[in-house]
Amino acid sequence: MPSALRIGLAGLGTVGAAVVRLLDRQAEALTSRTAREIVVTGVSARDPARDRGVDLSAAKWFDDPVVLARSGDIDIFVELIGGAESVALASVEAALFAGKSCVTANKALLATHGMRLAGIAEEKGVALSFEASVAGGIPIIKTLREGLAGNSIERVYGILNGTCNYILSRMETEKLSFAECLEEAQRLGYAEADPTFDIGGFDTAHKLAILTSLAFGTAINTQAIAVEGIQSITLADLEAADELGYRVKLLGVARRTEDGIEQRVHPTMVPKTSSIAQVMGVTNAVTIDADAVHELTLVGPGAGGEATASAIVADIADIARGVRSKPFGLPVGELVKAEIAPMQLHLGGYYVRLSVFDRPGAAAAIATRFAERDISLESIVQRRRPGVHAEPQGAVPVILITYATHEATIRAALEAVVADGFVALAPQFIRIERE
């Protein structure tokens, strides 16, 4: 049997400790599957005295993860520090330049520096593996890079942030406000004290950038992603969606269009009959539309120590077997700069909620503004529900569902409606993603 594969692990938080436990618990099975013993020989973290509930007595302690990354005592460097810059970047670079394979769960690092790090890995003939960076325990990276190599992918989209899905699920099922659900998510540890990265859609955008590269053979470009968060979603929107046969989810969507690759993150209405609409709570889901398999949906835990550790250990096992896949499926030099499809060119249906002054001519004026721009309306609903969702005095809520139109067109129509003075509040609109 070959010599043991020696692991250097930087970052001993919830995920790092779970990796150590999983490697210990599955030691015999992993040795059988990879024909190599896998052992943790070096570790690094901020506090050496902290009790993490795992036995680290056999591992050498390193105060500096960069020194660990270069150490001759390890064969693989596992980075679980987090963050796109500073010590996380420096340690991964150090390991790759030293000719060591790297495993990371750091989506921010990959979204920012992934192309350069992949280039170093290719040059040195080592692996850069990151299954845990997107959707936790769901094997979406391997699915796109290896499992669907014989497919042409047209669209990949999904629920990539458990915090947002938890909030929207609780709002819908418990009839609670956004603020109440966010506070509960923070109390349970699903959301940070500053939740902007999650609820603003930026975490989803980093993950989508990685999936887009794998799905379409493009260089990562986070600047090409249109990003909106869930802060503006209200109970009124969720109730209207339910009555109309939809559910609201924060989706990351990458789609091949005639104008280029469209990348967007935003609240989305999906049909309640769709697979992705059934995904509630902190669970993640990714749907892939491809020519051979048609539609494939993967659902599972998107975060948490055990789920993330599962993905990290799977990457370690691949490296132990000698697998050295190109990080993004193609050599870095063959990844193309994607033609960006601006959101103004996005073609789809829309949900529009208006607070309309209840006076003669208002409805006709609104309909005229939409008709002037050839926007066809699938449905118009005037929702009078006193005491449930208070509207400004003299106004009533009106819900419109449009057939497919361009983003620029719907925005122009709404600007005209506001200019006419028939609405009391800024219009709310949510894109509809149909199967």
C-alpha positions as CSV (number, residue, x, y, z in Angstrom):
1,M,0.0,0.0,0.0
2,P,1.3,3.5,-0.8
3,S,2.4,5.7,2.1
4,A,-0.2,7.6,4.1
5,L,-1.7,10.8,2.6
6,R,-0.8,13.6,5.0
7,I,-3.4,16.4,5.5
8,G,-2.6,19.9,6.6
9,L,-5.8,21.6,7.8
10,A,-6.1,25.4,8.3
11,G,-9.3,26.5,10.1
12,L,-10.7,24.5,13.0
13,G,-14.2,26.0,13.3
14,T,-17.4,24.1,12.9
15,V,-16.5,22.7,9.5
16,G,-12.8,22.0,10.3
17,A,-13.7,20.1,13.4
18,A,-16.3,18.1,11.4
19,V,-13.7,17.2,8.8
20,V,-11.4,15.8,11.5
21,R,-14.3,13.8,13.0
22,L,-15.4,12.5,9.6
23,L,-11.9,11.4,8.6
24,D,-11.6,9.6,11.9
25,R,-15.0,8.0,11.7
26,Q,-14.6,6.8,8.1
27,A,-10.9,6.0,8.3
28,E,-11.2,2.3,7.5
29,A,-13.7,2.8,4.7
30,L,-11.6,5.6,3.1
31,T,-8.5,3.5,3.2
32,S,-10.4,0.7,1.4
33,R,-11.8,3.1,-1.2
34,T,-8.6,4.9,-1.9
35,A,-6.0,2.3,-1.2
36,R,-4.3,4.8,1.1
37,E,-4.4,5.8,4.7
38,I,-5.5,9.4,5.2
39,V,-4.2,11.2,8.3
40,V,-4.2,14.7,9.6
41,T,-0.6,15.6,10.4
42,G,-0.7,19.4,10.7
43,V,-3.3,21.9,11.8
44,S,-3.6,25.7,12.2
45,A,-6.2,28.0,13.8
46,R,-6.3,31.2,15.7
47,D,-6.7,29.8,19.2
48,P,-4.6,26.7,20.0
49,A,-6.1,26.4,23.5
50,R,-9.8,26.1,22.4
51,D,-11.5,22.8,23.0
52,R,-12.9,21.7,19.6
53,G,-14.2,18.3,20.7
54,V,-11.7,16.4,18.5
55,D,-8.4,14.7,19.2
56,L,-5.6,16.6,17.5
57,S,-2.8,15.2,19.6
58,A,-1.2,13.4,16.7
59,A,-1.1,16.6,14.5
60,K,1.6,19.2,14.6
61,W,0.4,22.7,15.5
62,F,1.3,25.7,13.2
63,D,0.6,29.2,14.3
64,D,0.9,30.4,10.7
65,P,-1.2,28.7,8.1
66,V,1.2,29.8,5.3
67,V,4.0,27.9,7.1
68,L,1.7,24.9,7.3
69,A,0.9,25.2,3.6
70,R,4.6,25.0,2.7
71,S,5.4,22.3,5.2
72,G,7.2,19.1,4.1
73,D,5.0,17.3,6.7
74,I,1.9,17.5,4.5
75,D,0.8,16.3,1.0
76,I,-2.6,18.1,0.8
77,F,-3.5,21.6,2.2
78,V,-7.2,22.1,3.2
79,E,-8.1,25.7,3.6
80,L,-11.1,26.5,5.8
81,I,-10.1,29.9,6.9
82,G,-12.5,31.9,4.7
83,G,-12.3,35.3,3.0
84,A,-11.1,36.3,-0.4
85,E,-7.8,38.0,0.6
86,S,-5.1,38.0,3.3
87,V,-4.1,34.7,4.9
88,A,-6.6,32.5,3.1
89,L,-5.2,33.6,-0.3
90,A,-1.6,33.6,0.8
91,S,-1.8,30.1,2.3
92,V,-3.5,28.5,-0.8
93,E,-0.9,30.2,-3.1
94,A,1.9,29.0,-0.9
95,A,0.6,25.4,-1.0
96,L,0.1,25.4,-4.8
97,F,3.5,26.9,-5.5
98,A,5.0,24.2,-3.2
99,G,3.4,21.6,-5.4
100,K,0.7,20.5,-3.0
101,S,-2.9,19.9,-3.9
102,C,-5.5,22.1,-2.2
103,V,-9.0,21.6,-1.1
104,T,-11.1,24.6,-0.1
105,A,-14.7,25.5,0.7
106,N,-14.0,29.2,0.1
107,K,-16.4,30.5,-2.6
108,A,-15.3,34.1,-2.1
109,L,-11.7,33.2,-2.8
110,L,-12.6,31.2,-5.9
111,A,-14.9,33.9,-7.2
112,T,-12.2,36.5,-6.8
113,H,-9.0,34.6,-7.6
114,G,-10.1,31.3,-9.0
115,M,-8.8,31.7,-12.5
116,R,-5.3,32.6,-11.3
117,L,-5.2,29.8,-8.6
118,A,-6.4,27.3,-11.2
119,G,-3.6,28.3,-13.5
120,I,-1.0,27.8,-10.8
121,A,-2.5,24.3,-10.0
122,E,-2.3,23.3,-13.7
123,E,1.2,24.6,-14.0
124,K,2.3,22.6,-10.9
125,G,0.3,19.5,-11.9
126,V,-1.7,19.5,-8.6
127,A,-5.4,19.5,-7.8
128,L,-7.4,22.5,-6.7
129,S,-10.7,21.1,-5.5
130,F,-13.7,23.0,-4.2
131,E,-16.8,20.8,-4.0
132,A,-17.8,22.3,-0.7
133,S,-17.7,25.9,-2.0
134,V,-21.2,25.7,-3.6
135,A,-24.4,24.1,-2.0
136,G,-22.6,22.4,0.9
137,G,-23.1,18.6,0.7
138,I,-24.7,18.6,-2.8
139,P,-22.2,17.2,-5.3
140,I,-22.9,19.9,-7.9
141,I,-19.3,20.7,-8.8
142,K,-18.5,17.1,-9.8
143,T,-21.9,16.8,-11.5
144,L,-21.2,19.8,-13.8
145,R,-17.5,19.1,-14.3
146,E,-17.6,15.4,-14.8
147,G,-21.1,13.8,-14.7
148,L,-22.5,16.0,-17.4
149,A,-19.4,16.2,-19.6
150,G,-21.4,14.8,-22.6
151,N,-24.1,17.5,-22.3
152,S,-24.6,21.0,-23.6
153,I,-26.0,23.0,-20.8
154,E,-28.6,25.7,-21.5
155,R,-29.4,26.9,-17.9
156,V,-28.3,26.3,-14.4
157,Y,-30.2,27.9,-11.5
158,G,-30.9,27.2,-7.9
159,I,-31.4,28.1,-4.3
160,L,-27.8,28.6,-3.2
161,N,-28.2,30.4,0.2
162,G,-29.9,28.6,3.1
163,T,-30.4,31.8,5.1
164,C,-32.5,33.5,2.5
165,N,-34.5,30.3,1.8
166,Y,-35.2,30.0,5.5
167,I,-36.4,33.5,5.8
168,L,-38.7,33.3,2.8
169,S,-40.0,29.9,4.0
170,R,-40.8,31.2,7.5
171,M,-42.4,34.3,6.1
172,E,-44.7,32.2,3.9
173,T,-45.6,29.5,6.4
174,E,-45.8,31.5,9.6
175,K,-47.1,34.8,8.2
176,L,-44.2,36.6,9.8
177,S,-42.5,39.8,8.6
178,F,-39.0,39.9,7.0
179,A,-37.6,41.6,10.1
180,E,-39.0,38.9,12.4
181,C,-37.7,36.0,10.3
182,L,-34.3,37.6,10.0
183,E,-34.0,38.1,13.8
184,E,-35.0,34.4,14.2
185,A,-32.4,33.3,11.7
186,Q,-29.7,35.2,13.5
187,R,-30.8,33.7,16.8
188,L,-30.5,30.2,15.4
189,G,-27.1,30.9,13.8
190,Y,-28.4,30.8,10.2
191,A,-27.6,34.5,9.7
192,E,-24.6,36.6,10.7
193,A,-24.9,39.7,13.0
194,D,-24.4,41.6,9.8
195,P,-26.5,39.6,7.3
196,T,-25.9,41.8,4.3
197,F,-23.7,39.3,2.4
198,D,-26.5,36.7,2.6
199,I,-29.8,38.7,2.3
200,G,-28.2,41.1,-0.3
201,G,-27.6,38.2,-2.7
202,F,-23.8,38.5,-2.7
203,D,-23.1,35.0,-1.3
204,T,-25.4,33.5,-4.0
205,A,-23.6,35.6,-6.6
206,H,-20.2,34.1,-5.7
207,K,-21.5,30.6,-5.9
208,L,-23.3,31.3,-9.2
209,A,-20.0,32.7,-10.7
210,I,-18.4,29.3,-10.0
211,L,-21.3,27.3,-11.5
212,T,-21.4,29.5,-14.6
213,S,-17.8,28.8,-15.3
214,L,-18.3,25.1,-15.0
215,A,-21.5,25.0,-16.9
216,F,-20.5,27.2,-19.9
217,G,-16.7,27.0,-20.0
218,T,-16.3,30.7,-19.2
219,A,-13.8,32.6,-17.1
220,I,-15.3,33.7,-13.8
221,N,-16.6,37.3,-13.8
222,T,-18.6,38.3,-10.8
223,Q,-19.0,41.8,-12.2
224,A,-21.2,40.3,-14.9
225,I,-23.8,39.2,-12.4
226,A,-26.9,41.4,-11.7
227,V,-27.6,41.1,-8.0
228,E,-30.7,41.9,-5.9
229,G,-31.5,40.7,-2.4
230,I,-34.7,39.8,-0.6
231,Q,-35.0,42.9,1.6
232,S,-37.9,44.3,-0.4
233,I,-40.1,41.1,-0.3
234,T,-43.2,41.5,1.9
235,L,-45.9,39.3,3.1
236,A,-48.2,40.9,0.6
237,D,-46.0,39.5,-2.2
238,L,-45.8,36.0,-0.7
239,E,-49.6,35.9,-0.3
240,A,-50.2,37.1,-3.8
241,A,-47.7,34.6,-5.2
242,D,-49.5,31.8,-3.3
243,E,-52.9,32.8,-4.7
244,L,-51.5,32.9,-8.2
245,G,-49.8,29.5,-8.0
246,Y,-46.3,30.6,-7.3
247,R,-43.7,30.6,-4.5
248,V,-40.9,33.2,-4.0
249,K,-37.3,32.1,-3.9
250,L,-34.0,33.8,-4.1
251,L,-32.4,32.2,-7.2
252,G,-29.1,32.4,-8.8
253,V,-29.6,31.9,-12.6
254,A,-27.1,31.5,-15.4
255,R,-28.6,31.0,-18.9
256,R,-27.3,30.8,-22.4
257,T,-29.1,33.4,-24.6
258,E,-28.7,34.8,-28.2
259,D,-27.0,37.8,-26.6
260,G,-24.6,35.9,-24.4
261,I,-24.5,34.3,-20.9
262,E,-27.1,35.9,-18.6
263,Q,-26.1,35.8,-15.0
264,R,-28.5,37.1,-12.3
265,V,-29.4,36.8,-8.6
266,H,-32.8,38.0,-7.4
267,P,-36.1,37.1,-5.8
268,T,-38.0,35.0,-8.3
269,M,-41.5,33.6,-8.6
270,V,-41.4,29.9,-9.5
271,P,-44.5,27.7,-10.1
272,K,-45.5,25.8,-7.0
273,T,-45.6,22.6,-9.1
274,S,-41.8,22.9,-9.9
275,S,-39.2,20.8,-8.0
276,I,-37.4,23.9,-6.8
277,A,-40.5,25.4,-5.2
278,Q,-40.8,22.4,-2.9
279,V,-37.4,23.2,-1.3
280,M,-38.0,24.9,2.1
281,G,-36.0,26.0,5.1
282,V,-32.2,26.0,4.9
283,T,-32.0,23.4,2.2
284,N,-30.3,24.2,-1.1
285,A,-31.3,23.0,-4.6
286,V,-29.7,23.3,-8.1
287,T,-31.5,22.6,-11.4
288,I,-29.6,22.0,-14.6
289,D,-31.2,22.1,-18.1
290,A,-29.1,20.2,-20.6
291,D,-29.7,18.6,-24.0
292,A,-29.2,14.9,-23.0
293,V,-30.6,14.7,-19.5
294,H,-33.1,17.5,-20.0
295,E,-33.8,18.7,-16.4
296,L,-31.8,17.5,-13.4
297,T,-32.4,18.8,-9.9
298,L,-30.1,18.1,-6.9
299,V,-31.4,18.9,-3.4
300,G,-29.7,18.7,-0.1
301,P,-28.1,20.4,2.9
302,G,-26.4,23.6,1.7
303,A,-24.4,24.3,4.9
304,G,-23.5,22.9,8.3
305,G,-20.5,21.2,9.6
306,E,-21.3,17.6,8.6
307,A,-22.7,18.4,5.1
308,T,-19.7,20.6,4.2
309,A,-17.2,18.1,5.7
310,S,-18.8,15.5,3.4
311,A,-17.9,17.5,0.3
312,I,-14.4,18.3,1.6
313,V,-13.6,14.6,2.4
314,A,-14.9,13.6,-1.0
315,D,-12.3,15.9,-2.6
316,I,-9.6,14.5,-0.4
317,A,-10.6,11.0,-1.4
318,D,-10.4,11.9,-5.1
319,I,-6.9,13.3,-4.6
320,A,-5.9,10.2,-2.7
321,R,-7.0,8.1,-5.7
322,G,-4.8,10.2,-8.0
323,V,-7.6,12.3,-9.6
324,R,-6.4,15.6,-11.0
325,S,-9.3,17.2,-12.8
326,K,-9.0,20.6,-14.3
327,P,-10.5,22.8,-11.6
328,F,-13.0,24.4,-13.9
329,G,-13.4,21.5,-16.3
330,L,-11.2,23.0,-19.1
331,P,-7.6,24.3,-19.0
332,V,-7.7,27.9,-17.8
333,G,-6.3,29.1,-21.2
334,E,-9.4,27.6,-22.9
335,L,-12.0,29.3,-20.7
336,V,-13.5,32.0,-22.8
337,K,-14.5,35.5,-21.8
338,A,-18.3,35.3,-21.9
339,E,-20.4,37.7,-23.8
340,I,-22.5,39.3,-21.1
341,A,-26.2,39.6,-21.6
342,P,-27.3,42.8,-19.8
343,M,-30.4,42.5,-17.6
344,Q,-32.2,45.1,-19.8
345,L,-32.3,42.3,-22.4
346,H,-33.7,39.7,-20.0
347,L,-36.9,38.2,-21.5
348,G,-39.5,36.8,-19.1
349,G,-42.7,37.2,-17.3
350,Y,-43.1,39.6,-14.4
351,Y,-45.2,40.0,-11.2
352,V,-46.1,43.7,-10.6
353,R,-47.7,45.0,-7.4
354,L,-49.1,48.6,-7.5
355,S,-50.7,50.7,-4.8
356,V,-53.2,52.5,-7.1
357,F,-55.3,55.5,-6.1
358,D,-58.9,54.5,-6.3
359,R,-60.2,57.1,-8.7
360,P,-61.7,57.1,-12.2
361,G,-59.3,56.5,-15.1
362,A,-56.5,55.0,-13.0
363,A,-56.8,51.4,-14.2
364,A,-57.3,52.5,-17.8
365,A,-54.2,54.7,-17.7
366,I,-52.1,51.9,-16.3
367,A,-53.3,49.4,-18.9
368,T,-52.6,52.0,-21.6
369,R,-49.0,52.4,-20.5
370,F,-48.4,48.7,-20.7
371,A,-50.2,48.4,-24.1
372,E,-48.1,51.2,-25.5
373,R,-45.1,49.0,-25.0
374,D,-46.7,45.9,-26.3
375,I,-46.7,44.3,-22.8
376,S,-49.4,41.6,-22.7
377,L,-51.1,41.0,-19.4
378,E,-51.8,37.4,-18.3
379,S,-53.9,38.5,-15.3
380,I,-55.0,41.6,-13.4
381,V,-56.2,41.2,-9.8
382,Q,-57.4,44.0,-7.5
383,R,-56.9,42.7,-4.0
384,R,-59.1,44.5,-1.4
385,R,-58.2,43.0,2.0
386,P,-58.8,45.6,4.7
387,G,-56.8,45.3,7.8
388,V,-54.4,42.7,6.4
389,H,-52.0,44.8,4.4
390,A,-52.7,48.5,4.9
391,E,-52.3,50.7,1.8
392,P,-52.0,54.5,1.8
393,Q,-55.3,56.3,2.3
394,G,-57.3,56.2,-0.9
395,A,-55.2,53.5,-2.6
396,V,-55.9,49.8,-3.4
397,P,-53.4,47.1,-4.3
398,V,-53.4,45.9,-7.9
399,I,-51.5,42.8,-9.0
400,L,-50.4,42.3,-12.6
401,I,-48.8,39.2,-14.2
402,T,-47.3,39.8,-17.6
403,Y,-46.4,37.5,-20.4
404,A,-42.8,37.5,-21.6
405,T,-41.3,41.0,-22.1
406,H,-37.9,42.6,-21.8
407,E,-36.6,44.0,-18.6
408,A,-36.0,47.4,-20.1
409,T,-39.6,47.4,-21.4
410,I,-41.2,46.7,-18.1
411,R,-39.1,49.3,-16.3
412,A,-40.1,51.9,-18.9
413,A,-43.8,51.1,-18.4
414,L,-43.5,51.4,-14.7
415,E,-41.7,54.7,-14.9
416,A,-44.5,56.0,-17.1
417,V,-47.1,54.8,-14.6
418,V,-45.4,56.5,-11.7
419,A,-45.1,59.7,-13.7
420,D,-48.8,59.7,-14.4
421,G,-49.4,60.1,-10.6
422,F,-51.8,57.2,-10.2
423,V,-49.8,55.2,-7.8
424,A,-49.1,55.9,-4.1
425,L,-46.0,53.9,-3.6
426,A,-43.0,52.8,-5.7
427,P,-44.0,49.7,-7.8
428,Q,-42.8,46.3,-6.7
429,F,-41.9,43.8,-9.4
430,I,-40.5,40.3,-9.3
431,R,-39.3,38.2,-12.2
432,I,-41.0,34.9,-12.9
433,E,-38.9,31.9,-13.8
434,R,-41.0,29.2,-15.5
435,E,-39.9,25.6,-16.2
